[in-house]
Amino acid sequence: MTSCSEDTDTTPLPQSIDLRSVENDLQKLRGRLRTVAEFIHDPAHDFAARHALALRLGLPVPTPAPAARQTKEATR
């Protein structure tokens, strides 16, 4: 029979501490990847730089903005 103190013991196991640490690291990396992807697909930045960065990181490359849209943005 188990005692009451064993049933209420909330001390984390070493494996759960390691898993939490890995999950936190993964969350940070996903956030960084999201930031990089937003930069790569933001037409406000130089297309060549965004394209090269996407290729270097193995991410989908951005598509160039249509010429009509580029001209419209340049006249603002």
N, C-alpha and C positions, 0 to 999 in steps of 0.2 A: 504494500500500500504506500502511496506517495504522501508526503506531508504537504501541507498547505503552502509552505514557503517555496517548494519546488514548482508548484503550479503557477505561481505568480512571479517567478523569476523572469525579468525582462532584459537580462544581460545579453547584448548582441553576440552572436557567434563570430569568431574571427573571419569566417568566410563571408558573412553578411556585411562586415565592415569593408572587406576588400571589394565585394560586389558594388556597394554603394559608391566607393571611390572610383571604380571603373565607370559606373553609370554617370557620375558627375563629370568625369573627363570626356565621356562620349557626348554629353549634352553641350559642353563647351566647344568641342570640335564641330558639332552640327551647327552651332551658332556661327562659328567662324566661316564654315562652308557656305552658309546662307548669306553672310555678308559679302563674301567673294562673288557668289553667283549674282547677287544684286548689282555689284559693281560691274561685272562682266556684261550684263544686259542693260546697263544704264547708258542710253545714247548721249548723255551729257559729257561722257569721257571719250578720249581718243579711241577710235575704232581699232586701229592697229595694235595699240597696247592691250585693249580688252581681248582681241582675237589671240594675240600671242600668249597672254596669261591663261586663257581657256585651254589652248593647245598644251601649254606646259603642265597644267594641272590635270589634264585628261578630262576636262569638263566640256559640255556642249558649247560650241562656238557661237558667238552672237551673229545675228544677221544684220547686214548693213541697212540703215534706214533708207527708204525709197528716196530718189532724187527730188521729187516734188516736196516731200516733207522736209528734207534738208534745206531746200531753198526757202520754204515758208518760215522755218525756224531761224534762218540767217537774217531774214528781213525784219524780225521783231526787235 
